[in-house]
Structures are given as C-alpha cells and as structure tokens.
C-alpha cells in the first residue's frame, strides 16, 4: 500500500500520475489537453454527487439536502422528539426507522418495545417507513431498499456507508437529521477527496474485513483521510463482488473519513436487478482526468488475513505476524489496557496462549460488516463437517437481514452452521456495541463487526470486569472455529468455496415493514411510554461564562462509547435525564456528581437566586473574578461544567455523547483536537462550545474553575480565539482558547443554547 500526501491525477480511470512538477506535462501527453488541478477536481465522482445536492451555489461552502434519511431505535426517538419540539409536521423526504439496536425487549421491562411503538406511530403520523425488530440491521435494509446511484443518504449511525452501491452516505448525530426533517441543510466546507486506487485480486481466503483493516491500519493514526471522502477507483474494483465491496466500504467509518463512494459497474447493476430496483442503478466513473487531493495505491493481492487487536480497529497485524510474535504483541495489548483503564483492572491475554497458540473464547459474525450473504456462505463452507468443540469457545452468526437469513436457510448454509455447534440468530446490532454475546470476564472475542473499543463489549472497570475484542474477517473466524478456538487464518486451510447465487425475497418486507409511501396521517396519536421524556429546558449562552473542569482525560483518543457507554444504557436513550446518569460512567465515575454540583449554580441563576448559596465554593471564585471584572454579576454570567480530553469523539455518531453533558449543565469541551467532524457538530447542536487548546502542559487541571469573559459577544462576532483565565488561589491566570470557524447557523445555535431553541426562535 502506497500513500501519496500531495495528490494525483487519474486519467481515463486507469492511468495514475502522481503530483509533481512534471505531472501537468505527463497528463497533457496522455490526453492532449491542459488540465489544472482545480478543474480536474471537478471530475471526481464525489464532486459530481455533492454538486447535484448542494443548494448554496458555492461549491466551497456546501449546503446539502439529502435524498433519504435513516435511523435506528437508539437514535430515532430523540431525533423525532427534537424535531417535534421544533415544529415538525411531516417527514419531507423518505425517513426509515429501523429497530436493530434495542431489539432485546426483555431488557428494561417494557422500555424498548415502547420505543418501537413510538417509532411505528410516528411513521404513520409523519409519513415514514418502519422496520420491525429482527427484520434487518439498519445498513442492510438501506442497501437493499434505499440506496441509489448518485444519491445521498444521511443516517444517525456512524456506519452509514453505501458508497459501493454508488450512494454517498454520511453518518451524523441526530440534530443533523433534525435539520433535514425541518427542510434545512447540512452545511460543510467542500471536503477533500482521496483516491483509493485498487489493483489485483484478493488471495483465496482473504475477505473484505482483511482489506478494510489493512487500510485502517495505514491511515487512522496519521489522519490521512480524516473528514475527507474516500473514492474507490481502479481496475481492482471489478475484481471484487458487490458484497465484498460493501464489506470494505462499511469499515471506512473507522478511518474517520466523512464519506465514501465507489465507481460502479455491471456487478452493481446486477445487485439492483436482484433487489428489484433496476432503475436505481447509475454507472459512476471519474471523468477523463480527475484530480485527488491525496491518493492511495492498494494491490489487493498483497493483503493477508488481518486482525485488529484491542482496543482499536487501527491496532492491526497480519495473523501471521501475530502468531510469529505472540507474546510481545499480547504484552503490548496488556500495556495499552493499563492506559485505557487507568490501571484499575488488569487485562490478561498472555494466559490465552496454550502450547504456543492463541486460544480464543468466542467468535461472532454479525451486523452491517459481517452479516452479509457471502461472508456467511464462505464461513459455512469452511466449517462444513467440522465441530467447534465442547469447550469454552462459542460461535454466533447474525445474518444482516431476514431476506439473507431466508436464503441461507434455503441453500443449506444455516444447517451446515448449526451442525457444527454454532448458533444462528436474527438480525441484531447488539454484538457490535455490547448488548449481545457479551464476553465473560477476561474473555477474548474475535468478531467480524465494526469496533473493538475499550469499555464497549462488557468491560465495567469499576466492578473489576474487563473483556477484549479483536476484529477479524468471517473466513478466518470460521477457520478458528474449525480449529476449535485456536487462532487460524483462512488462508491456512484448503476450502472449496461454493459461492451460491443470491436471490432476494422482497415479500418478507412487504409482509412486515410499514411503508406510508410518504403519506402522513396527522390524526394518528403518537404512542409514548413512561421512559420517553421531552428534552429539559436549556438556557441561551450567557454574556460571561464560569466553567468548572470536572473530568480530565489524557488517553490519546476518547471514544463516544467512553463519553456515553453503549450496551446496557440503550434502554434509557429515550430519557435524556435518565441516560445522562451514565455519562462517562466507565471512564470517570465521578463525572456525573461533579457536573450536577456545578449545575446547581446555573439553576440558581435561572431562578434569579444567589448561585453562591446553591454552591458555596462559587463565592471565592466570583470574588476573584469581580476584583478584575467588576461588572460581572448573576445577571450576566452563567455557570457550567467542561471536560478536557486530548482527542474526543472517535467512533459512534450518537448525539448523546454531547447531549448527556449538556443536560448535566455542560457548556463546553476543551480538546487538543476533535476526532471526528460529527462529534464536534453534536457539541455545537447541543449549544456546547468546541474549544481547542494547544498541545502541551495544560494551564488548568481537573476541578479548577475557568472564566471566559464576553464569550457571547466573541461568538457573535465570529472570533476563533478567546481570552480565558484559571481562577485559583485568589488570582486570575490568563491562557488562550481557540475554536474552528463556525457557520452563521452554528453561531446562532450556540448563542441560543441548542438546536431546539434555535428553531423555536
């Protein structure tokens, strides 16, 4: 794999000219034309799709309107509640509500099924589509029923990626979907486009997860594709089946790119024909001379079976490399765990080594990444006639949709899997986020799913519990299962892959999925459950701001799962205050209590009573501030909490990572940088200021008070640099906070306190 930071031209979809002083002449020699990089950028597939969806008239400042929206049942309740509070009358474009996260309705009593009934009645009232639990995971339904060539889809799940089907899809926090529901736009600067030039054909036994992990391992840490569009081109694309492309594409989220798009061909056309949607196919190719801001060349034939060790999809090795350096790599993972868990619990992986081989406790093939038809068929072929054994090792397989499950039943794959001792389950995203097949304490799980973050798959450090997950391809997971749990690469075994043809049965959805066909029925009453709560009132940004630092996190990256845990918290995602009780609970259990203490002062201000009476430690803080800023008083100051994290927001698009902080009185985050655009957007949409601070020794520490004077005026004036002070020991110590440029709408949202206030006027 070769990375070219300075970009490249692609001529006629095949000839690569790496950017250099001689590049323009080389391009002219091939085409007989003089082309500037600025003009050639317009020849990418991504540029054409973005242009067709941009409403601003300015291709540097995009205002995008999407064709369709999709959400699942730990996001759609909050989204619709926000939109209702902001004046929603009807879904203006197709909006699909899938139920693939809170599917286990026994968890939390009636809570989860109440969310589902809320979704069904909203689909009827506002004119949407409702997919019942166990029918399909969100992204498989979108591939089967929503995607279309040249279209754009916005989803409230970070793995919203349908580029292999010619659809540019973006995963964002819920407030961005609210904007679309209210006929507003998605506002971003024109993103860079990275060309991913594929050649060659994968080795037998190498699957899409292997290709994806190889890419992630190369580009995550260096930010090579961060907030950019990955455009897959080159002759190697046609050497991959569409199912295979989909498996690579969904994992592009883990690179921190904004979106993805692939050139399309007759195989994609056949995919749409199989699904009865021939009219949705569009052939997409870059123009005669396309220019990419940066470029990657990848020979698919060189990729070997991969494994992403705990605790990130970028912590990658070939399985061959892991087995050759087993104890050293496991020791490194244990040391990483000490950092991730702040030394509070020990991860013991080296004890998993038996007779020089790594023994695995659990295998999972599931969800939007692993649950595809070809992945499961190949796994069944590998396991045919084998046994997974009667020891600790277990294997669970989750087809990504009921139509896939049905075809696997018809062609015998399910029978082959069940015969080995594997269990085949219904479409469910739980194994990906810690709500299903949670490993035992100190167990090691290998999964063809999307993530293996710390604190995600059952670790509760405060209770002394820890589990770890490695990511692998379904084929190597099946090979490991056939070897009764000893780690094995699929290329190490000889298998005759049957490659059965896929037949899609749409009557399954016709019988169970509610589709309003876009017709709203305003007479339908929404069905609420006792756990579905409205958002609490939120104040506008004050003139001056007093912040208390209530958590200080120095991990290199902080995931959204650490900001608001997944898994058992899912049942509370329709209850903003109930869910907020879990904020940072697996990373900093003292956060919630500290944030609530500071919030007492703000509530006193809102009630026009003395904040110092509600929070006595405020008295000396205000005395110190007023000694220099005499005009500051409770009529023009606000109190709230903030956290510092080096690089927060990697991973999930869940808005609750920000909203939970907000409902607990958070006014800001302070970071060296934000891991993703979507987390920064979530902060802004909940009225929180995304401050950044230069790397190096911090001028403040946990539990310090900070004062930011005239913050409202500075935000309104569009400033990106702010004077701030540490209030300590009777003195003000100055330091500087910064913030990236805000759009006019983003400024107004922060000034008004949140997106809901913004739309209320």
N, C-alpha and C positions, 0 to 999 in steps of 0.2 A: 504494500500500500504506500503510495506516494502522495504527500500533501504539498500543495503549491499555494503559499500565502498570497502571492501577488497576482493571482488570477490566470485565466487562459481563454483563448478563443477556441470554439468548436465549429469546424467548417463541415457543412453537409452532414452533420450528426455523427461523423466518424473521425475526422482528422483533427488532432489536438495540436494547438500551437500555444505553448506556454508563454506567458507575458514576458517580454524582454525588449530591449531597444530595437531588435530586429523583427519583432513579432508582426508589426504592421506590414512590413515588406513581404514577409512569408505568407501572410493572409492574402495580400494582393496577388502574389504569384499563383496562389491556388484558385482564386476567384476572379481575377482580372478586375477587381473593384477595390477602391479605397474605403475602408470602414473604420470609423472611430470607435473606441470602447463605449462611448455614450450611446451611439446608435446601435451597436451590437448588443448592448444590454437589453434593448427592446425586443430582441429576437429570442429571448429565453421563453420557455413555456410559462414560467411563473409570472413574468411581466404581462403577458397577454391576458392571463386569467385575472390578475389584480386590476389591470386597466378596465376590463369588462365589468368589474364590480365596484369600481371607485366612483364616488359621486361628487368628489371635490373639484374635479377639473384640474387638479395639480398632482402629478404623479410623484412628487417628492413628499407631499403631505396627504396621505390616503384617508379617505372616509368610506369605509367598506360597508356595503349591505350584502348580507349573506342570502343564499337561496333557501336554506333549511337550517333548523336547529334540532339538537338532540340532547337529552339529559337522562340521568338515572335517578333512582329513588333515594339517594342521599344528597341530592342537589336540587331536584325539581320543586320540592315543597318550598324551600327558601326562596328560590327564584320567582315562583308564582306569587308567593306572599309579598315579595318586594314589588313586583310588577303591579299587583292589586293595590298596594298602598300608594302606588304612583299613577294610578288611573287606567289600568288595563281594562279593555272592553272586549277584545277579540285577538286571537293569535293572528298576526298579519301574514305570516308565512308558515309552511308546514313545521310543526313542532312535535317531536316524538318523545314520549315519556316512557322509558323502559324501566323495568323493575328487576335488576340483576345484582344489586348490592345488598339491599335489605330483604333478601328473599327468604331468609330463615325466620318465619313469622313467630316461631316459638320464643325467640329472644325478645325479652322486654314485654311479655304478655301480648296485648293487642296492638302495641305501638306500631309495629312495622306494617301490619295489614291496614291500619288506619291511614298510613301514608299512601298506600296503594289505592285505597278508595278515594282519598283526596285527589290523586292523580287521575283516576278514571272519571270522576265527576267534573274535574277541571277540563279534561279533554272534551267532554260533552259540552260544557258551558262555553268554552272559548274556541272550540273548533280544532282540536288536536288529534293525535294518534296515541293510543295507549297499548303498550305491550305487557301482558301479564307476567308475573314471576315465572321463572324456569323456562320461558319460551326462547329467549335469546339474550346473550350479553349485548350491551349497548352497541358496540362497534361491529359485531357480526350482523346485527339487524340493519345497521346503516349500510354496510357493504351490500347486503342482499337486496335492500328495498329503497335506499335513499340516494346512494352515490350516483353521479352522472358526469360524463366527460365535460370538462371546462367549468364545472360548478364549484361553489364554495359552501362549506358546511361549518357552522360553529357549534361546538359542544362543550358542556360543562364538565368534561372529564379530560384529563391531560393527554390521554392516548387517542384523542380524536384525530386520526390519521387515515385518509383514504386515497392517498396520492397514487398508489399502484393502480387505481381504477380511473385515474385522470381527474380526481376531485381534490382541490386544495382545501384541506380541513385544518381547523385550528382549535385547540383545547384551551379554554379560558375559565376564569372564575365566573360565578353566576351573574354578578352585576353586568358583565358584558352581554350576556344573553338578555337581561332585562332591557338593556338599551335597544336591542333588535326588536324585542316584543313591543316596545313603545315607538317603533319606527325611527329610532335614532341610528347612529352609525358607529362602527368600530374604527377608531382613529389611531393611526400609527404612521411613523415615517416609513418611506419606501425601504423595505428590508433588503439586505444584501442577498445574493443568490449564489449558492455554492454548487458547482457542477460535480456530480458523483459519476465518474466515467467507468462503466463496468465492461470488462472483457472476460473471456474464458467461461468455463462451465464448472460448477462445484463438483468436488470429488463425491463418489458414491458414499452415502452415509453422512455427508455434511448437510445440515439443514439451515433454514433461514435464521434461526437464533444464533447459529455459529457466525454467519456473515454479519448479523447485527452487532453481536458482542465485539467482533473484531473492529468494526467501525467505531463503536462507542469507546473502546479502549484507547483508540488513537486520538479522538477529538474532544473528549469531555474535559479533561484537565486543562488543556490549552485553550478552551473556549473557541475552537476553530469554527464552529457553526452556530455559536450562541446567538439566538434571536434572528437567525437567518433562515432562508428557505433552502432545503436540500433538493436538488433537481437531479434525478437519476436518468442517465443517458448512456449511449454507447451500445455496441453490438451485444454485450453480455446480458442486457435486459431480456432479450428474446430467448436466451438460454435458460430462463427461469420460468416456471409455471406461474400463473397468476396467484395461486395460493401461496407459493413460495415468496413472491414479491410482497404480498400482504404481510407475511410474517416478518420480513425485514423492515417494511415500512412502519409498522405499528411501533417498533422499538426506536424509531428516530426521535421520539419524545425524550429518550434518555440521553440524547446528545445535547439537550437544551436548545435545539433549533425551534424556530417559530412554526414551521410547517414543512410539507414535503410535496413533491409532485414527480411523477414518472412519465416518460414517453409511453404511449400506448400503441398496441399492435393488434393483429388478428386474434391473439390469445385473449386479450381483454374484450374484444368484440364477442368472442365465444362465451366468455363469462356472462356478459349481459344477455346473450341469447339463452343460455342455460337458465337464467333467472327471469326469463320472460320480459326483458326490458331492452330489447334491441335498440329502441330509439334513444336510449340514454348513452349509447357509445359515441365517443368522438375521438378521432385519431389526433393525437397530440405529438408534435415533434418540435424541437427547436428550429429556428429559421436557418437560412443558408449560412449565416455567420453569426453565431451567438457568443456573447462575452460573459464570463462568470467572474464574480469578484474574487473568488478563491476556488480551488479545484482539487479534487481527489481522484487519483487513478487507482483502481482496485481490480486485480486479477483474481477472479472468483476461484480459479483452480488452485490457488496457493493457500486458501483458507483451510485450516484444520479444525476438528471439533474443539470447541471452546468451553470454558467455564468462567463465570464471574463469581469470584469468592466474596464472602461477606466483607464489607457491608455496602457495596455499591455496584451497579451494573458495569462500571468502568474498571473495576478491580479484576482485570481479565488475564487469563493464562490459557494456553492450549492445554488440553487434558494431558497430552504427552509431557508437557513441561511440568505440570503439577505432579504427575506421578514420578517424574525423574528427580524432583526437588521437594518431595512431600513435606518433610519435617520443617524445612526452612520456611516454606510458604505458609504452613499452618501456624508456625510460630509468629510470622508477620501478622496473620489474621488475628491471633490472640492479642497481640500488642495493639492493633487497631481497635479491638473491642475495649481495651482498657481506656483508650481515648474516648470512644463513643459513649461508654457507660461510666465515665468519670471514676474508674477504678472501684465502683461499688459492687460489681459482680464479676466473677471470673468466667470466661469462656474457655472451655477445654476441648479443643479439636484434636490435639495430638493423641488423646486416648481413643480416637476413632480409628487409628491405624492398627490393623491386625495382620500379622505376618507380612509387614511391609506394604500393605494395600489399604486404601482408604475405604472404610465401611460407612455406608450412608443409611440413615434411619428411615428415610421417606422419599418417595418420588411423586411428583404432581405434574400432570399435563393438563393445562387449563386455560380458559379465558380467551381474550381477544388475540393473544400471541400464540398460545399453544393449542387451543381447542379447534383448530382448523381441520378440515376433512383429510387432507394429505398427511398432515402431521400424525394423526391418529391411525390412519391406514398403515403408514410406514412403521409406526410403533407396534401395531398389531402383527405385522409381518415378522418383525424382529422377535417378538415374544411367542409366536405360534409354536405350540408344542412344548413350551417351557413352563417353568413354575417360578414364582417369585419367592418361594420358600415360606417356611412357617416360623421364621424368627422375627426380629423387630421390624425389618423392612416392610413397608407398605407401599402400594401404588394406587393412586386415584386418578381417574381420567374424566374430564369435564368437556364434552363437546360444546362448541360455542353457540349452537342454536339447535332447536328441536328438528328443523329440516336436516341438519347434518347428522344428528343422532339417528333419525329415521333411516337415512341412507346407510349409516354404519350398521344398523340392525339388519337391513335388507341384504347387504353384501357380506355379512358374517363377521365383520371386524369386532363387533361387541361380544359375540360368542367366543371368539378367539381370546379376547382380553379377559373375560370373566373366567374362562377355563384356567388361566394362569394363576388366579388368585387376586387379580386386580379388581377394583371396583369402578364401575362406570356410573357417573352421576349426571344430574341435569345441569343445564346452562346456568352458571353462577360465577360471579367475580370474586367470591369470598377468599379463595386461596391466594389471590394476589394482594389482598390488603389485610389479612389476618383475621377473617371471620369464618374461615372454614379450613379443616385439616390443619389446625394449629399444632405445631410440633410439640413434643414433650420437652421438659426442661433439659437443656444442653443437647437437644437433638440436632442433627444436621440434615437438612432437607434440600434436595435438588429439584428445581422447578422450571418447567417451560412456562413461565409467566413473565411479568414485566419488570418487577422490582424485588430487591433484596435488602432494603434499607434497615438500619438498626431500629429497634423499637416497633417494627411493623408486624412481625409474624409471631407475636405471642410473648415477647420479652416484657417483663414488668420488673424493672430493676429494683424498685423499692421493695418488692416482695422476694427478691433473690432469684427471680426467674429469668432465664435467658435462652433464646433459641436462635439459630442462624440458618440462613437460606443462601444457596448458591444457584445461579441461573445456568441452565443448560438447554440444549435442544432436545426435543421429544425423542429423537432417534437414539441419542446417547443415554437418555434416561431409560429408555426401553432396554438398551444393551446392558445397562447397570442392573436393571430389574431381572433380566435373563441370567445375569451373573449373581443373582440373589443378594444384591445390595453392594457389591464391591464395584467401585467406580470404574467404568469401562467406556471407551469411546466407540461410537457406532462403526467407525472405520476399521476397528479391530476384529469385526465379525463378518462372516460371509452370509449375505442375505439376498434372496431373490425378491425384490420389491414388486408386488403385483400391480400397483398403480391402477386401481379400478377407476372407471369413469364416474363422475359425479352427476347425479340427477336431483334437481331441486323440486320439491313438492310445495307449491305455494298455498295449497288448500289448508295446510296446517295453520298458516297465518289468517287465511280467510275465515277459518272457523273460530279463532280465538282473539285476534287482535281487533280492538275497536278503532275504526278509522272514520272520523267525522267527514272525510272528504273536504275539509276546510269549512264546513258549515257549523256555525256556532248556534247554540241554543241558550239564550240568556235566561230562560225560565228554569234551567237546571239549578238546583241548590247544591253548593259545594258541601261535601261530607267531611266534617272535621272530627278529629279525635282529641282527647284531652291533652295529648302531648304536643299538638300543633299550636304553636303560640305565635302571636304577632311580634314584630321587632319592637324593642323598647324605644322610647323617645331618645333622640340624640341631639345634642346642642351644637350650634354653629361654632366655628373656630373663634376663640376669644382674641382680643387685641394682643394680650401678652400671655405667655404660657410658662407654667411651672411644671416640670416633669420630674418624677422620681424614677430612677433606674431600678427596676425590680427583677431583672434577670440579666446575667452577663454570660454569653456563650462563646467559647473560643474554639469550637470544633471548626475544621476547615470549611465544612458545608453543613448547614442545618436544613433538614428536610421538612416539608409540610407535615409529615407524619410525626415529627417531634414537636412541632408547634401545636398541632391538634391530632392526637392519636386516632388511628382508624380502628377497625375491628369492633370491639365491644361498645365504642361510643356511637356507632352508626344509628342506634335506636333513638338517640337524642338529637339527631340533626335537624329535626323539625321544631326544636325547642331551643331558641337562641341562648337563654339564660341557663337552661339545664346542660346544654352542651359545653358552655363556657367553663363549667366546673372542671372539665377535663383538660383545659388548655395547658400545654407544657407539662402535663402531669407525669409523663415518662422521662422528661428531661430535667425539669426543675419543679419538683412537687410543691415548693413554697411560693411559686409564682402567683397562683390564684389568690391566696390570702393577702399577699403583699399588694397586689393590684386593687383588691377590694378596699383595703385600708386607705389607699390614696384616693379612691373614688368617693370616699365619704366627704372629702373636702370639696370636690366638684358638685356633689349633690347639695351640699350646704350653700354653695354659691347659687345654684339654680333655684334654691328655696329662699334666697335672699337672707340667709343667716350666716353667722360667722364661721368661716372654714376652719379657723384655729380651734374653735370649740369642738368641732367634729373630729379634728385630727390635731391634737395639741403640738405635735412636732413641727407643724407648719408655722407656729408663731415665730421662732427664731429665724426660720428661713425667710419669712416675709419682712422681718425687721432688718435683716441684712440686705435684702433687695431694695427696700424703701429708703435705706440710707443713701443709695445712689440714684434710684429711680423713684423719686418722691411721689410721682403721680400715679403709681401702681396701687390699685385697691381692688376690693372684691367686685366692683362694678366693671372692671376691665381686665380681669385676669381669670385664667382657667387652670385647673389642676388635673393632672392625669399621670399615667404611667407610660414608661417606654421600656423597650428591651434593646440590648446590644447583641448582635450576632455577626460573625465575620462575613458569612455569605448565606443568608437565609432564603428559603423558598424553593429549593430544588424539589422536583417531583410533582405531586398531585396539583391539580388546578383548584382544589376545594377552596372556596372563598372563606370557609370557616376558619382557616389558619389566620386570617385577618379579622374577621367579624367577631370571633371569640375575644380577641384582645380589645376590640372596640367596645363591646357590651360590658366589659370589665373596667372600662374607663381609659383604655389606651388612646393616646393621641399621636403616637409616632413610633417608628422603628428607627434605629441607628445601625448602619452596617458599613463595612468596607465596600461591598458591592452586593447587588441582588442577583440570586442565582438564575432567576427567570423573569421575563417581562410580565408573565401572568401574575406572579406574586406581588410585584410592585403595583400592578394595576388593581389587584384586590385591596391593597392598603389604601390606595387613593379612593377607590369607590366606596370604601367604608370611612372616608374622612380622615384617614391617618396619613401623616406626613412621612414620605420615604426618605429620611435623611441619610446621607452618606458622610463618612469621615475618613480622612486619610489613614492608610495603614501605618502601624507603629504603635508605640505605647499610648494607651488611652489617657486623656486628661481627666477622666472620671472613672468611678468604679461602682460596682453594684451597691445599691441603697443610697447613692449620692443623689442630691437634688440638683437639677439643672434649671436655668432660667433663660428663656428665649424672648427678648423684648420685641415688641412691634411685629410679631410674627404674622398677624393678619394683614397688615399693611405690606409687608415684604412679599407675601404670597400673591396678593392682589396686584402688586407691581411687577410680578414675574421674575423676582430675584432668584438666583440659584446659589447664593452664598449668604449665610446668616451668622450674625454675631450671637454667641451664646456664652453662658457663664456657669461654672460649677459653684454652687452655693455651699460653702463649707467653712467651719471654724470662724464664723463671723466675717468672711471675706468672699468677694466675687473673683473667681479666676477665669479670665476670658479664654475662649477657644472658638474654632470655626467649624460650622456645619455646612454641608453643601447638599444640593439636590439637582437631579437632572431636570431639564426643561419640561414644563407642563403644557399641555394643550389648553386653550381657553376653557373648554368644558371641565377639564381636570382641576383647573384653578377654582372654578365655581363650586365643584363638588366638595373640595376640601374646605372652602370658605363656608359653605352651608352645612357642613358637618357629616354628610354622607350622600349617597346617590338618591336615597328615598327623599331626603329634604330637598335635594336639587330639583326633582321632578314635581314635588308639591309646590314649589315656587316660594 
